[in-house]
Structures are given as structure tokens and as C-alpha cells.
Amino acid sequence: MNKKFLLVICLFFSLTLFCQTKEEALRDAKITSKATLESKFETVLNYTYPPVLKIMGGKDQALSLITDTMNTMKKQGFIFKSAEVLEVSEIINEQNQYRCYVKTKNIMHINKMKIMSISYLLGIYNTEDKLWNFIEAKQLSNPMMSSVLPDFKTSLDIPKGTVKTEEIE
């Protein structure tokens, strides 16, 4: 009887920890999404995969680049209307990392055009900072990513994103 009880307790705690991790991925993706909408780019960078920041010249240079780019786009009429986190995939452990992907939906306006995108982020759990870091999954095919994620392989079947545009009347 004691062995069954211990097994049930261990199973319960394992599932609870796993669920919390998925909940944390959802929470961190929502924080990042909200920060994007609010132009809080320092917060966005806190959840960006650290090797990406490194190839951007560090956090300060990345912040300057993103801020300047977004300010230029705003002057050209770009408006981020909404950024929504739709779901988080299962979490897997591979290549000594916990990983998942996050499905997002963004709506933007520019020059009388509405842009609706469904995109996917690769989430990698940062055990040091106890939070999830993200990379746009479409960037995984970029040759520069081999320096960010050397020998990257995944069993995650990350869908391709979609972009639709329509004229705003």
C-alpha cells in the first residue's frame, strides 16, 4: 500500500511540475506579446533567447536597433493593433533543453493595409533565469542560426506561419 501511495504522489508532483512549466511558457509568451504592443522592448529582450542578443551586439545594441526600427515604422504609419498568444505545444526535453512552440496571432496596420499573421515561436526554457526565451521559428532556417543553436535538431513539428493582407476601407 505504501508503494502505491508513493507512486501516486510522485506521479502527481511530476505532472504538476510539467503543467506549471507549460503554464509558465504561456505566461512568458503573453508577457512578451503585451510588451511588444506597449513598445516595452527591454521586456521583450528579457525573453529573447540570449545567443540571439549576442549576435545582435548585446542587449543595449539590440534595444537601440529595435527601438529605432519601430520608431521609423511608426512614422511610416505602422500600427501594432493586437498581439495574441493562442496556444503552447507539448514540452519536450531534447539536446539538454526544454522546448516548445507557441502559436501567436498578430494584427498590424500600415498604409491602408491590414496584415494578419499567424506565427510560431520556439520556446527554450532558461534554467538559470527560470523563464522561457523565444525565437521566431521561421528564423530557424536562417544560416546565421547555426551560431545561435549549433547542431539544432528537434522532434517538434513546428507549423509554418501564414500572413494575410487586406485593404482597409
C-alpha positions in Angstrom: 0.0 0.0 0.0 2.8 2.4 0.8 4.5 1.8 -2.5 1.3 2.6 -4.4 0.8 5.8 -2.3 4.4 6.9 -3.1 4.0 6.2 -6.8 0.8 8.2 -6.9 2.4 11.1 -5.0 5.5 11.1 -7.3 3.2 11.0 -10.4 1.1 13.8 -9.1 4.2 16.0 -8.4 5.7 15.1 -11.8 2.5 16.1 -13.6 2.2 19.3 -11.5 5.7 20.4 -12.4 5.1 19.6 -16.1 1.9 21.6 -16.1 3.5 24.5 -14.3 6.2 24.6 -16.9 3.7 24.7 -19.8 1.7 27.4 -17.9 5.0 29.3 -17.4 5.6 29.2 -21.2 2.2 30.6 -21.8 2.6 33.2 -19.2 6.1 34.3 -20.5 4.8 34.4 -24.1 1.9 36.6 -23.0 4.2 38.9 -21.2 6.4 39.2 -24.3 3.3 39.8 -26.5 1.9 42.5 -24.2 5.3 44.2 -24.0 5.5 44.3 -27.8 2.2 46.0 -28.0 3.2 48.5 -25.4 6.6 49.2 -27.0 8.4 47.9 -23.9 11.2 46.4 -25.9 13.5 45.9 -22.9 11.0 43.4 -21.6 10.8 41.8 -25.0 14.6 41.4 -24.9 14.4 39.8 -21.4 12.5 36.9 -23.0 14.7 36.7 -26.2 17.0 33.8 -26.4 20.4 35.1 -25.1 22.5 33.9 -28.0 20.3 36.0 -30.4 21.1 39.0 -28.3 24.8 38.2 -28.5 24.8 38.2 -32.3 22.9 41.5 -32.2 25.8 43.0 -30.3 24.4 42.7 -26.9 21.2 43.8 -25.2 21.9 47.5 -25.4 22.5 47.4 -29.1 19.5 45.2 -29.7 17.3 47.6 -27.7 18.6 50.5 -29.8 18.1 48.7 -33.1 14.5 47.5 -32.2 13.5 50.9 -30.8 14.9 52.8 -33.9 13.3 50.4 -36.3 9.9 50.5 -34.6 10.0 54.4 -34.4 10.8 54.5 -38.1 8.0 52.2 -38.9 5.5 54.2 -36.7 6.5 57.3 -38.6 5.6 55.5 -41.8 2.1 54.6 -40.4 2.8 51.2 -38.9 0.4 50.3 -36.0 0.5 47.1 -34.0 -3.2 46.6 -33.4 -3.1 43.3 -31.5 -0.7 40.5 -30.4 -2.3 37.4 -29.1 -0.9 34.1 -27.7 -3.1 31.3 -28.9 -1.5 28.1 -27.6 1.6 26.3 -26.4 2.6 22.9 -27.7 3.7 20.0 -25.6 7.0 20.5 -23.9 9.8 18.2 -24.8 13.3 17.7 -23.5 16.0 17.4 -26.2 19.6 18.4 -26.6 19.6 19.3 -22.9 16.9 21.9 -23.3 13.2 22.0 -22.5 11.4 23.2 -25.7 8.0 24.0 -27.0 6.5 26.2 -29.7 4.0 29.0 -29.2 1.3 29.9 -31.7 0.6 33.6 -32.0 -1.7 35.9 -33.9 -0.7 39.5 -34.7 -2.7 42.2 -36.5 -0.9 45.2 -37.8 -1.9 48.2 -40.0 0.2 50.1 -42.4 -0.7 52.3 -45.4 -4.3 51.3 -45.5 -3.4 47.6 -45.3 -4.3 45.2 -42.6 -1.8 42.5 -42.0 -2.9 39.4 -40.1 -0.2 36.8 -39.3 -0.2 33.5 -37.5 3.4 32.8 -36.4 5.2 30.4 -34.2 7.9 31.0 -31.6 10.4 28.4 -30.5 10.4 28.5 -26.7 13.5 27.3 -24.8 13.4 27.2 -21.1 16.2 29.2 -19.4 17.0 27.2 -16.3 19.3 30.0 -15.0 16.7 32.8 -15.1 13.7 30.4 -14.6 11.8 31.8 -17.6 11.1 30.9 -21.2 13.1 32.6 -24.0 11.8 32.8 -27.5 13.0 32.8 -31.1 10.8 33.2 -34.2 10.6 29.7 -35.5 10.8 30.9 -39.1 14.3 32.2 -38.3 15.5 28.6 -37.7 16.1 28.2 -41.4 18.3 31.3 -41.4 22.0 30.2 -41.9 23.0 32.6 -39.0 21.0 30.5 -36.6 23.7 27.8 -36.7 25.8 30.0 -34.5 22.8 30.5 -32.1 21.7 26.9 -32.0 24.6 24.8 -33.2 23.6 21.3 -34.3 20.0 22.1 -33.7 17.6 19.2 -34.2 14.1 18.9 -32.9 11.3 16.5 -32.9 8.8 19.3 -32.6 6.7 19.6 -35.7 6.5 23.4 -35.8 3.9 24.6 -38.4 4.7 27.2 -41.0 3.2 30.6 -40.2 0.8 32.4 -42.5 0.4 36.1 -43.5 -2.8 37.6 -45.0 -3.3 41.1 -46.1 -6.4 43.1 -46.9 -7.1 46.6 -47.8 -8.6 48.8 -45.1 -11.5 50.8 -46.5 
